Amino acid sequence: REAARFIEAGRVYDALVSEAPHDPPARLGRGLSRWLGSEAGTRDLGDPFEDLRAAAAAFPGPEGTLARGILAFHADDFAVGQAEIAAAGDAWEASLVRALLFHHAGHGTAAEQQEAIRAFTRAIETGPPLAWVLQERGHARDLLMDHAGAETDCSAALALEPRRVKALMMRANAREAMGRLADALADYDAALGIEPGDARHLYDRALARHRAGDLARALTDYDAALA
């Protein structure tokens, strides 16, 4: 789980829960792994919330703070969620959960993105080097119009995982926002080289080509995206 190998972690957690369906650590671990994996973009891991609810009930004390915090945020009970996440402390995975909750499950305010960036930074400084975490901090920075910071984070993510398409697209968007259309188009081309035919990526490249005045190729991308 901590190495972001969520599919492999899921197999082991499934085996543990199969052997001991009511074991609180196994339910908490699988719930966190499924939730973090979905945030990282891994698909088909299973529903985390049944496990998190079971863990929250079984761990009424500090062991259950992350589970209760995630559940509260997803129920739009932000006061309870913030209190639970604050009680979880500053260990790296707790910081990561806090960052993701403020980044994705908050109201989307500037203050929430700033809190997400602070928590992402703690997680990055104290945890293993993970491309997807750098990428998500870059996304939070981009939402605050810190396009240069977003580019830096996405470049660091790509140094770890050169074929990480989401990081390429985020860096391309940041570069386009800074008016560096040639650099942005290079990233869009690289992303489409890895995932050809993705409608969203084609549309984003079409917009960049359109802005660059390359109308013929922009229309080709628009047509391909519509198809």
Residue frames as qw, qx, qy, qz and C-alpha x, y, z in Angstrom:
[[0.000, 0.886, 0.465, 0.000, 0.00, 0.00, 0.00],
 [0.288, -0.834, 0.070, 0.465, 2.69, 2.51, 0.98],
 [0.369, -0.260, 0.593, 0.668, 4.60, 1.82, -2.25],
 [0.488, 0.448, -0.058, -0.747, 1.40, 2.58, -4.24],
 [0.199, 0.119, -0.918, -0.323, 1.24, -1.02, -5.48],
 [0.535, -0.036, 0.334, -0.775, -2.48, -1.02, -4.84],
 [0.819, 0.136, -0.381, -0.407, -3.45, -3.99, -7.00],
 [0.565, 0.176, -0.761, 0.266, -0.92, -6.25, -5.27],
 [0.112, -0.144, 0.612, -0.770, -1.92, -4.88, -1.87],
 [0.677, -0.019, -0.006, -0.735, -5.55, -5.58, -2.69],
 [0.767, 0.096, -0.616, -0.150, -4.87, -9.25, -3.36],
 [0.364, 0.099, -0.765, 0.522, -3.21, -9.67, 0.02],
 [0.303, -0.056, 0.397, -0.865, -5.90, -7.71, 1.86],
 [0.749, 0.004, -0.292, -0.594, -8.60, -9.74, 0.14],
 [0.672, 0.056, -0.730, 0.111, -6.92, -12.92, 1.35],
 [0.122, 0.087, -0.656, 0.740, -6.66, -11.55, 4.89],
 [0.493, -0.019, 0.180, -0.851, -10.31, -10.46, 4.98],
 [0.758, 0.037, -0.527, -0.382, -11.36, -13.80, 3.51],
 [0.546, 0.018, -0.767, 0.338, -9.60, -15.59, 6.38],
 [0.236, -0.389, -0.602, 0.656, -10.77, -13.14, 9.06],
 [0.078, 0.650, 0.522, 0.547, -13.81, -11.14, 7.84],
 [0.342, -0.893, -0.256, -0.141, -14.15, -9.13, 11.05],
 [0.703, -0.246, -0.108, 0.659, -10.47, -8.40, 11.69],
 [0.019, 0.948, 0.177, -0.262, -10.28, -4.60, 12.25],
 [0.267, -0.636, 0.432, 0.581, -6.69, -4.03, 11.01],
 [0.374, 0.122, 0.781, 0.485, -7.37, -6.00, 7.83],
 [0.204, 0.784, 0.581, 0.075, -10.59, -4.08, 7.15],
 [0.111, -0.910, 0.020, 0.400, -8.89, -0.74, 7.84],
 [0.366, -0.418, 0.588, 0.588, -5.91, -1.63, 5.67],
 [0.349, 0.345, 0.762, 0.423, -8.05, -2.74, 2.75],
 [0.106, 0.888, 0.437, -0.095, -10.30, 0.30, 3.07],
 [0.179, -0.826, 0.213, 0.490, -7.36, 2.70, 3.07],
 [0.397, -0.192, 0.704, 0.556, -5.69, 0.86, 0.20],
 [0.312, 0.565, 0.712, 0.277, -8.83, 0.96, -1.92],
 [0.025, 0.944, 0.263, -0.198, -9.49, 4.62, -1.14],
 [0.262, -0.710, 0.378, 0.533, -5.90, 5.74, -1.74],
 [0.435, 0.027, 0.755, 0.490, -5.75, 3.65, -4.89],
 [0.283, 0.749, 0.582, 0.143, -8.87, 5.27, -6.29],
 [0.086, -0.942, 0.004, 0.325, -7.41, 8.70, -5.51],
 [0.356, -0.509, 0.584, 0.523, -4.22, 7.67, -7.32],
 [0.521, 0.477, -0.341, -0.620, -6.24, 6.64, -10.38],
 [0.013, 0.142, -0.985, -0.094, -6.10, 2.86, -10.01],
 [0.631, -0.046, -0.213, -0.745, -9.38, 1.35, -11.18],
 [0.834, -0.085, -0.457, -0.297, -11.49, -1.60, -10.10],
 [0.198, 0.321, -0.774, 0.510, -10.08, -1.97, -6.59],
 [0.381, -0.471, -0.793, 0.064, -13.49, -2.32, -4.95],
 [0.280, -0.814, -0.197, -0.469, -15.61, -0.14, -2.69],
 [0.369, 0.262, -0.604, 0.656, -13.55, 1.21, 0.24],
 [0.331, -0.450, 0.152, -0.815, -16.43, 2.53, 2.33],
 [0.871, -0.326, -0.277, -0.243, -17.82, -0.71, 3.71],
 [0.769, 0.008, -0.409, 0.490, -14.35, -1.54, 5.05],
 [0.161, 0.361, -0.269, 0.878, -13.84, 1.97, 6.41],
 [0.588, -0.479, -0.058, -0.649, -17.19, 1.89, 8.19],
 [0.909, -0.244, -0.335, 0.037, -16.31, -1.47, 9.75],
 [0.609, 0.143, -0.364, 0.690, -12.92, -0.15, 10.86],
 [0.113, -0.474, 0.139, -0.862, -14.39, 3.06, 12.27],
 [0.759, -0.457, -0.138, -0.444, -16.85, 1.03, 14.35],
 [0.915, -0.143, -0.303, 0.225, -14.18, -1.41, 15.53],
 [0.553, 0.027, -0.227, 0.801, -11.63, 1.31, 16.34],
 [0.153, -0.907, -0.382, -0.093, -13.44, 3.99, 18.38],
 [0.491, -0.735, 0.073, 0.462, -10.10, 5.42, 19.49],
 [0.002, 0.775, -0.360, -0.520, -7.12, 6.95, 17.65],
 [0.405, -0.104, 0.820, 0.392, -6.62, 3.91, 15.38],
 [0.354, 0.567, 0.732, 0.133, -9.84, 4.79, 13.56],
 [0.012, 0.707, 0.094, -0.701, -9.27, 8.49, 12.94],
 [0.006, -0.274, 0.613, 0.741, -8.33, 8.16, 9.26],
 [0.005, 0.347, 0.902, 0.256, -11.35, 5.97, 8.53],
 [0.014, -0.740, -0.580, 0.341, -13.73, 8.33, 10.34],
 [0.057, -0.597, 0.138, 0.788, -12.17, 11.38, 8.70],
 [0.007, -0.049, 0.751, 0.658, -12.59, 9.98, 5.19],
 [0.042, -0.510, -0.855, -0.084, -16.16, 8.93, 5.90],
 [0.055, -0.729, -0.388, 0.562, -17.04, 12.33, 7.37],
 [0.021, -0.430, 0.361, 0.827, -15.63, 14.24, 4.40],
 [0.073, -0.091, -0.827, -0.549, -17.54, 12.06, 1.97],
 [0.117, -0.637, -0.759, 0.074, -20.71, 12.67, 3.97],
 [0.103, 0.683, 0.139, 0.709, -20.08, 16.45, 3.71],
 [0.601, -0.780, -0.173, 0.027, -19.57, 16.63, 7.49],
 [0.552, 0.615, -0.275, 0.492, -16.44, 18.75, 7.22],
 [0.322, -0.748, 0.360, -0.456, -16.20, 19.84, 10.87],
 [0.895, -0.308, 0.308, -0.098, -16.09, 16.24, 12.08],
 [0.888, 0.380, -0.007, 0.259, -13.80, 15.24, 9.22],
 [0.282, 0.766, -0.327, 0.475, -11.30, 17.99, 9.95],
 [0.539, -0.647, 0.410, -0.351, -11.27, 17.12, 13.66],
 [0.971, -0.079, 0.227, 0.010, -10.67, 13.43, 12.93],
 [0.759, 0.525, -0.093, 0.373, -7.91, 14.12, 10.42],
 [0.015, -0.814, 0.367, -0.450, -6.25, 16.58, 12.80],
 [0.738, -0.501, 0.386, -0.236, -6.28, 13.88, 15.49],
 [0.971, 0.215, 0.011, 0.105, -4.52, 11.47, 13.11],
 [0.574, -0.618, 0.275, 0.462, -1.26, 13.42, 13.45],
 [0.295, 0.830, -0.320, -0.350, 1.47, 14.18, 10.92],
 [0.620, -0.165, 0.724, 0.252, 2.69, 10.70, 9.99],
 [0.010, -0.264, 0.563, 0.783, 3.25, 10.60, 6.25],
 [0.053, -0.327, -0.868, -0.370, 0.19, 8.56, 5.28],
 [0.070, -0.714, -0.585, 0.378, -2.04, 10.62, 7.56],
 [0.042, -0.572, 0.139, 0.807, -0.65, 13.76, 5.90],
 [0.003, -0.026, 0.759, 0.651, -1.37, 12.25, 2.50],
 [0.050, -0.556, -0.828, -0.045, -4.97, 11.43, 3.42],
 [0.073, -0.725, -0.308, 0.612, -5.42, 14.97, 4.77],
 [0.056, -0.384, 0.418, 0.821, -4.00, 16.43, 1.56],
 [0.027, -0.182, -0.844, -0.503, -6.27, 14.38, -0.67],
 [0.056, -0.653, -0.728, 0.201, -9.37, 15.18, 1.37],
 [0.022, -0.724, -0.118, 0.679, -8.78, 18.92, 1.19],
 [0.049, -0.310, 0.589, 0.745, -7.74, 18.71, -2.47],
 [0.180, -0.120, -0.832, -0.511, -10.54, 16.47, -3.81],
 [0.293, -0.509, -0.809, -0.019, -13.27, 16.18, -1.18],
 [0.130, -0.412, -0.355, 0.829, -13.39, 19.75, 0.15],
 [0.334, 0.790, 0.396, -0.326, -15.39, 22.63, -1.23],
 [0.656, 0.460, 0.277, 0.530, -12.60, 23.59, -3.63],
 [0.092, -0.995, -0.040, 0.017, -11.79, 26.90, -1.98],
 [0.435, 0.719, -0.410, 0.355, -8.36, 28.51, -2.18],
 [0.398, -0.624, 0.542, -0.398, -7.87, 27.97, 1.56],
 [0.931, -0.086, 0.321, -0.151, -8.58, 24.24, 1.15],
 [0.823, 0.508, -0.127, 0.220, -6.11, 23.94, -1.72],
 [0.097, 0.767, -0.483, 0.412, -3.49, 25.77, 0.35],
 [0.670, -0.435, 0.515, -0.310, -4.05, 23.30, 3.20],
 [0.967, 0.224, 0.121, -0.009, -3.80, 20.45, 0.71],
 [0.570, 0.688, -0.331, 0.303, -0.45, 21.77, -0.53],
 [0.245, -0.681, 0.564, -0.398, 0.90, 22.02, 3.02],
 [0.835, -0.202, 0.456, -0.231, -0.18, 18.45, 3.74],
 [0.883, 0.458, -0.049, 0.088, 1.14, 17.14, 0.41],
 [0.282, 0.770, -0.471, 0.327, 4.47, 18.79, 1.24],
 [0.525, -0.515, 0.594, -0.327, 4.62, 17.04, 4.63],
 [0.941, 0.096, 0.301, -0.116, 3.82, 13.72, 2.95],
 [0.719, 0.644, -0.191, 0.178, 6.46, 14.28, 0.26],
 [0.051, 0.760, -0.539, 0.359, 9.11, 15.27, 2.80],
 [0.492, -0.414, 0.672, -0.367, 8.45, 12.35, 5.17],
 [0.874, 0.149, 0.406, -0.223, 7.29, 9.54, 2.88],
 [0.647, -0.013, 0.605, 0.464, 8.57, 7.54, -0.08],
 [0.097, 0.393, -0.341, -0.849, 9.06, 9.28, -3.44],
 [0.423, 0.424, 0.800, -0.015, 5.78, 8.69, -5.29],
 [0.142, 0.130, 0.466, 0.863, 5.04, 10.19, -8.69],
 [0.181, -0.628, -0.658, -0.373, 1.29, 10.36, -8.15],
 [0.382, -0.732, -0.382, 0.415, 1.67, 12.37, -4.92],
 [0.292, -0.315, 0.203, 0.880, 3.94, 14.93, -6.63],
 [0.021, 0.323, 0.653, 0.684, 1.45, 15.09, -9.50],
 [0.262, -0.733, -0.623, -0.080, -1.46, 15.79, -7.15],
 [0.338, -0.647, -0.162, 0.663, 0.42, 18.57, -5.37],
 [0.202, -0.063, 0.442, 0.872, 1.11, 20.00, -8.80],
 [0.098, -0.555, -0.700, -0.438, -2.61, 19.90, -9.56],
 [0.322, -0.779, -0.449, 0.295, -3.40, 21.75, -6.33],
 [0.323, -0.454, 0.122, 0.821, -0.80, 24.38, -7.20],
 [0.116, 0.199, 0.606, 0.761, -2.22, 24.74, -10.70],
 [0.175, -0.715, -0.661, -0.145, -5.69, 25.34, -9.25],
 [0.325, -0.804, -0.192, 0.459, -4.17, 28.26, -7.29],
 [0.463, 0.884, -0.008, 0.058, -2.67, 29.59, -10.55],
 [0.365, -0.718, 0.556, 0.207, 0.85, 28.61, -9.49],
 [0.877, 0.458, -0.063, -0.133, 1.56, 27.20, -12.92],
 [0.336, 0.677, -0.627, 0.188, 5.33, 27.24, -12.47],
 [0.410, -0.371, 0.738, -0.387, 5.00, 25.22, -9.26],
 [0.876, 0.201, 0.298, -0.322, 2.69, 22.81, -11.04],
 [0.706, 0.615, -0.351, -0.019, 5.21, 22.36, -13.83],
 [0.025, 0.606, -0.740, 0.291, 7.99, 21.68, -11.30],
 [0.623, -0.171, 0.656, -0.390, 5.96, 19.04, -9.47],
 [0.886, 0.373, 0.136, -0.241, 4.81, 17.32, -12.65],
 [0.514, 0.677, -0.523, 0.067, 8.38, 17.28, -13.97],
 [0.220, -0.464, 0.790, -0.337, 9.52, 15.64, -10.72],
 [0.799, 0.080, 0.471, -0.365, 6.71, 13.08, -11.07],
 [0.813, 0.556, -0.115, -0.133, 7.76, 12.35, -14.65],
 [0.170, 0.671, -0.708, 0.142, 11.37, 11.90, -13.58],
 [0.456, -0.216, 0.802, -0.321, 10.10, 9.00, -11.44],
 [0.569, 0.342, 0.747, -0.030, 7.54, 7.70, -13.97],
 [0.062, -0.290, 0.415, 0.860, 8.25, 9.03, -17.50],
 [0.160, -0.224, -0.781, -0.561, 5.11, 7.44, -18.97],
 [0.003, -0.488, -0.708, 0.511, 2.68, 8.85, -16.39],
 [0.154, 0.512, 0.557, 0.635, 0.08, 10.34, -18.73],
 [0.250, -0.870, -0.425, -0.005, -1.81, 12.35, -16.13],
 [0.465, -0.640, 0.055, 0.609, 1.39, 14.15, -15.13],
 [0.363, 0.082, 0.497, 0.784, 2.16, 14.87, -18.78],
 [0.007, -0.693, -0.573, -0.438, -1.30, 16.33, -19.30],
 [0.372, -0.855, -0.272, 0.237, -1.13, 18.43, -16.13],
 [0.466, -0.431, 0.222, 0.741, 2.29, 19.77, -17.11],
 [0.257, 0.339, 0.573, 0.700, 1.02, 20.52, -20.59],
 [0.147, -0.837, -0.496, -0.179, -1.92, 22.45, -19.14],
 [0.448, -0.760, -0.070, 0.466, 0.40, 24.42, -16.86],
 [0.439, -0.173, 0.404, 0.784, 2.77, 25.22, -19.71],
 [0.134, 0.568, 0.594, 0.553, -0.11, 26.30, -21.91],
 [0.272, -0.884, -0.373, 0.076, -1.38, 28.58, -19.13],
 [0.441, -0.650, 0.147, 0.602, 2.07, 30.19, -19.04],
 [0.442, 0.815, -0.101, -0.361, 1.90, 30.80, -22.81],
 [0.154, -0.518, 0.793, 0.280, 4.52, 28.15, -23.67],
 [0.830, 0.290, 0.080, -0.471, 2.49, 26.50, -26.38],
 [0.600, 0.497, -0.622, -0.082, 5.37, 24.63, -28.05],
 [0.006, 0.296, -0.872, 0.388, 6.34, 22.96, -24.75],
 [0.619, 0.082, 0.487, -0.611, 2.69, 22.20, -24.00],
 [0.799, 0.399, -0.206, -0.399, 2.19, 20.63, -27.42],
 [0.372, 0.440, -0.812, 0.092, 5.26, 18.44, -26.90],
 [0.258, -0.109, 0.819, -0.501, 3.67, 17.10, -23.70],
 [0.733, 0.276, 0.220, -0.582, 0.30, 16.58, -25.38],
 [0.666, 0.470, -0.526, -0.241, 2.05, 14.68, -28.19],
 [0.143, 0.333, -0.893, 0.268, 3.89, 12.50, -25.66],
 [0.485, 0.033, 0.641, -0.594, 0.66, 11.74, -23.76],
 [0.785, 0.386, 0.020, -0.484, -1.16, 10.79, -26.96],
 [0.457, 0.490, -0.738, -0.081, 1.80, 8.63, -27.96],
 [0.063, -0.147, 0.912, -0.379, 1.16, 6.60, -24.80],
 [0.335, 0.421, 0.760, -0.365, -2.66, 6.72, -24.87],
 [0.035, 0.028, -0.525, -0.850, -3.61, 7.31, -28.53],
 [0.285, -0.390, -0.718, -0.501, -7.22, 8.11, -29.23],
 [0.225, -0.481, -0.659, 0.533, -8.11, 9.46, -25.79],
 [0.107, 0.783, 0.470, 0.393, -10.84, 12.03, -26.46],
 [0.354, -0.904, -0.129, 0.200, -9.92, 14.31, -23.55],
 [0.547, -0.437, 0.323, 0.637, -6.27, 14.47, -24.56],
 [0.387, 0.378, 0.558, 0.629, -7.19, 15.09, -28.20],
 [0.053, -0.902, -0.390, -0.178, -9.50, 17.91, -27.15],
 [0.444, -0.806, 0.053, 0.388, -6.82, 19.55, -24.99],
 [0.513, -0.171, 0.463, 0.702, -4.28, 19.33, -27.81],
 [0.257, 0.642, 0.560, 0.457, -6.85, 20.73, -30.22],
 [0.195, -0.952, -0.223, 0.082, -7.30, 23.75, -27.97],
 [0.496, -0.613, 0.276, 0.550, -3.54, 24.31, -27.80],
 [0.454, 0.152, 0.586, 0.654, -3.18, 23.97, -31.57],
 [0.089, 0.833, 0.495, 0.232, -6.12, 26.33, -32.01],
 [0.311, -0.908, -0.032, 0.279, -4.45, 28.92, -29.73],
 [0.510, -0.401, 0.451, 0.613, -1.19, 28.48, -31.66],
 [0.387, 0.622, -0.184, -0.656, -3.01, 29.27, -34.91],
 [0.007, 0.202, -0.923, -0.327, -2.57, 25.76, -36.35],
 [0.630, 0.128, 0.206, -0.737, -6.21, 25.55, -37.38],
 [0.705, 0.249, -0.561, -0.356, -5.92, 22.62, -39.79],
 [0.439, 0.104, -0.855, 0.254, -4.41, 20.29, -37.22],
 [0.261, -0.013, 0.562, -0.785, -6.69, 21.66, -34.51],
 [0.724, 0.140, -0.096, -0.669, -9.68, 20.65, -36.63],
 [0.635, 0.197, -0.743, -0.077, -8.16, 17.19, -37.11],
 [0.157, 0.057, -0.818, 0.550, -7.92, 16.79, -33.33],
 [0.467, 0.065, 0.302, -0.828, -11.42, 18.15, -32.76],
 [0.749, 0.166, -0.403, -0.500, -12.78, 15.66, -35.32],
 [0.527, 0.148, -0.822, 0.158, -10.89, 12.79, -33.71],
 [0.084, -0.037, 0.681, -0.726, -12.12, 13.78, -30.24],
 [0.621, 0.118, 0.080, -0.771, -15.72, 13.94, -31.45],
 [0.710, 0.188, -0.617, -0.282, -15.36, 10.56, -33.16]]
